[in-house]
Amino acid sequence: MKVKRKKTFDVFISHRRVDSSTAQRVADNLSAIDLVVYDQAISSNASRFGDDVREALAESRVLLVILSKSSLRSATIALEVGAARAWQKAVYVLLVGVVPKEMPPFLQELDTFTVSRIPALINAIRDSASPLTLSQQAILARVYESSSVPSDQLARRPMALERLTRRFNNLASTTFAPERLLQELIRLRKKGKLGPISR
């Protein structure tokens, strides 16, 4: 029987095995600032968009794509980027031996970094992946529980998500974007920290 893992992830790294050394370098930098990294290439389901991969991507706040010559036409990367964008996640691209004009069209609008700019990439990821404080999480849970829209429907109901965001930002004195709060709700639901919504 498969034991369900309890660990949650902040950053999902998508890359080909040939780029593992670059992925490890970035992962070490992210771990040094207390972010938990999921490395897609060492997953037992890395060859397909399996349950383990899908779950890790769904809960991560950031997707990092390491793009090299070997991954320019990767269907797996295209699928993961499509899913991350549909889930309103921050997506960054690290170019390894590739110039911007070689990038596939679906990556060209994303924030892109070269290996020489890894420190700037780490800072960008840190800013996107920083968790809400415990106080902010409690406020978000209360605002959600007083709403009438389940978390799995908020992505398809932008007006409801916008209302929830305005109420949260007003109570928490913050300026979070709706997409960020939706990610946080997914993580809180996965951890069992959301109560039932009002009806």
C-alpha positions as CSV (number, residue, x, y, z in Angstrom):
1,M,0.0,0.0,0.0
2,K,1.4,3.4,-1.0
3,V,1.9,5.8,2.0
4,K,0.8,9.3,1.2
5,R,3.6,11.7,1.8
6,K,3.1,14.6,4.2
7,K,5.8,16.9,2.8
8,T,4.7,20.0,0.9
9,F,6.9,21.8,-1.7
10,D,7.6,25.5,-2.4
11,V,9.4,25.2,-5.7
12,F,9.0,22.6,-8.5
13,I,12.0,22.2,-10.7
14,S,11.4,20.8,-14.2
15,H,14.4,19.6,-16.2
16,R,16.0,16.8,-18.1
17,R,18.4,14.4,-16.3
18,V,21.3,15.8,-18.3
19,D,20.8,19.1,-16.5
20,S,20.8,17.6,-13.0
21,S,24.0,19.4,-11.9
22,T,22.4,22.8,-12.7
23,A,19.2,21.8,-11.0
24,Q,21.1,20.7,-7.9
25,R,23.0,24.0,-7.8
26,V,19.7,25.9,-7.9
27,A,18.1,23.5,-5.4
28,D,20.9,24.0,-3.0
29,N,20.6,27.8,-3.2
30,L,16.8,27.5,-2.6
31,S,17.2,25.1,0.3
32,A,19.7,27.6,1.9
33,I,16.8,30.1,2.2
34,D,14.5,27.4,3.6
35,L,12.5,26.7,0.5
36,V,11.5,23.0,-0.1
37,V,12.3,21.9,-3.6
38,Y,10.7,19.1,-5.7
39,D,13.0,17.8,-8.4
40,Q,10.9,16.4,-11.2
41,A,13.7,14.5,-12.8
42,I,14.4,12.2,-9.8
43,S,10.7,11.4,-9.2
44,S,9.7,7.8,-9.8
45,N,6.9,9.2,-12.1
46,A,9.2,11.6,-13.9
47,S,8.6,10.0,-17.3
48,R,4.9,10.9,-17.2
49,F,2.6,13.4,-15.6
50,G,1.8,11.0,-12.8
51,D,0.0,11.5,-9.5
52,D,3.2,12.3,-7.6
53,V,4.3,14.9,-10.1
54,R,0.9,16.4,-10.5
55,E,0.4,16.7,-6.7
56,A,3.8,18.3,-6.2
57,L,3.2,20.8,-9.0
58,A,-0.3,21.7,-7.7
59,E,1.0,22.5,-4.2
60,S,4.2,24.3,-5.2
61,R,4.1,28.1,-5.4
62,V,6.7,28.3,-8.2
63,L,7.7,26.3,-11.3
64,L,11.3,26.6,-12.4
65,V,12.1,25.3,-15.9
66,I,15.7,24.5,-16.7
67,L,15.8,24.9,-20.5
68,S,18.8,23.4,-22.4
69,K,19.3,22.1,-25.9
70,S,18.1,18.7,-24.7
71,S,14.8,20.0,-23.4
72,L,13.8,22.5,-26.1
73,R,11.1,20.1,-27.4
74,S,10.2,18.4,-24.2
75,A,6.5,17.5,-24.1
76,T,6.7,17.0,-20.3
77,I,7.9,20.5,-19.8
78,A,5.2,21.9,-22.0
79,L,2.6,20.0,-20.0
80,E,4.0,21.2,-16.7
81,V,4.2,24.8,-17.8
82,G,0.6,24.6,-19.1
83,A,-0.6,23.2,-15.8
84,A,1.3,25.8,-13.7
85,R,0.0,28.7,-15.8
86,A,-3.6,27.3,-15.5
87,W,-3.1,27.2,-11.8
88,Q,-1.8,30.8,-11.8
89,K,1.7,29.9,-10.5
90,A,4.8,32.0,-10.9
91,V,6.9,30.4,-13.7
92,Y,10.6,31.1,-14.3
93,V,13.0,29.8,-17.0
94,L,16.7,29.3,-16.5
95,L,18.5,29.1,-19.9
96,V,21.5,26.7,-20.0
97,G,23.3,26.9,-23.4
98,V,20.2,28.3,-25.0
99,V,19.5,31.8,-26.3
100,P,16.1,33.5,-26.0
101,K,15.3,33.3,-29.7
102,E,15.5,29.4,-29.5
103,M,12.9,29.2,-26.8
104,P,9.6,27.6,-27.7
105,P,6.7,30.1,-28.1
106,F,4.9,29.0,-24.9
107,L,8.0,30.1,-22.8
108,Q,8.8,33.4,-24.5
109,E,6.5,35.5,-22.3
110,L,7.9,34.2,-19.0
111,D,10.6,35.7,-16.8
112,T,13.9,34.3,-18.1
113,F,17.4,34.1,-16.5
114,T,20.8,32.9,-17.6
115,V,23.2,30.9,-15.5
116,S,25.2,34.0,-14.7
117,R,22.1,35.5,-13.1
118,I,21.2,32.6,-10.7
119,P,21.4,35.0,-7.7
120,A,18.7,37.2,-9.2
121,L,16.7,34.1,-10.1
122,I,16.9,32.9,-6.4
123,N,15.7,36.3,-5.2
124,A,12.7,36.3,-7.7
125,I,11.8,32.8,-6.6
126,R,12.1,33.7,-2.9
127,D,9.8,36.7,-3.3
128,S,7.2,34.5,-5.2
129,A,7.4,31.5,-2.8
130,S,7.5,33.2,0.6
131,P,4.6,31.7,2.6
132,L,1.9,33.7,4.3
133,T,2.5,34.3,8.0
134,L,0.5,32.2,10.4
135,S,-1.7,35.2,11.2
136,Q,-2.3,35.7,7.5
137,Q,-3.2,32.1,7.0
138,A,-5.7,32.3,9.8
139,I,-7.3,35.3,8.3
140,L,-7.5,33.7,4.9
141,A,-9.1,30.5,6.4
142,R,-11.7,32.7,8.1
143,V,-12.5,34.7,4.9
144,Y,-12.7,31.5,2.9
145,E,-14.9,29.7,5.4
146,S,-17.4,32.7,5.4
147,S,-17.6,32.6,1.6
148,S,-19.9,30.5,-0.5
149,V,-17.5,29.2,-3.1
150,P,-15.4,26.0,-2.7
151,S,-11.7,26.4,-3.2
152,D,-11.7,24.1,-6.3
153,Q,-14.2,26.5,-8.0
154,L,-12.6,29.8,-7.3
155,A,-10.2,29.5,-10.3
156,R,-13.3,29.3,-12.5
157,R,-15.1,32.1,-10.8
158,P,-12.8,35.2,-11.0
159,M,-15.4,37.6,-9.5
160,A,-15.7,35.4,-6.4
161,L,-11.9,35.1,-6.1
162,E,-11.6,38.9,-6.5
163,R,-14.2,39.4,-3.6
164,L,-12.3,37.0,-1.4
165,T,-9.0,38.8,-2.2
166,R,-10.4,42.3,-1.4
167,R,-11.8,41.1,1.9
168,F,-8.6,39.3,2.9
169,N,-6.4,42.3,1.9
170,N,-8.6,44.6,3.8
171,L,-8.5,42.5,7.0
172,A,-4.8,41.6,6.7
173,S,-3.6,45.1,5.5
174,T,-1.9,43.5,2.5
175,T,-1.9,43.7,-1.3
176,F,-1.8,40.1,-2.3
177,A,-2.9,39.1,-5.9
178,P,-5.9,36.8,-6.3
179,E,-3.7,34.1,-7.9
180,R,-1.4,34.1,-4.9
181,L,-4.3,33.6,-2.4
182,L,-5.7,30.8,-4.6
183,Q,-2.3,29.0,-4.3
184,E,-2.4,29.5,-0.6
185,L,-5.9,28.1,-0.3
186,I,-4.9,25.0,-2.2
187,R,-2.0,24.4,0.2
188,L,-4.2,25.0,3.3
189,R,-6.8,22.6,1.9
190,K,-4.1,19.9,1.3
191,K,-2.9,20.4,4.9
192,G,-6.4,20.1,6.2
193,K,-6.4,23.6,7.6
194,L,-9.6,24.8,5.9
195,G,-13.0,24.4,7.5
196,P,-16.2,24.1,5.6
197,I,-17.6,27.1,3.8
198,S,-20.8,28.8,4.8
199,R,-23.9,27.9,2.7
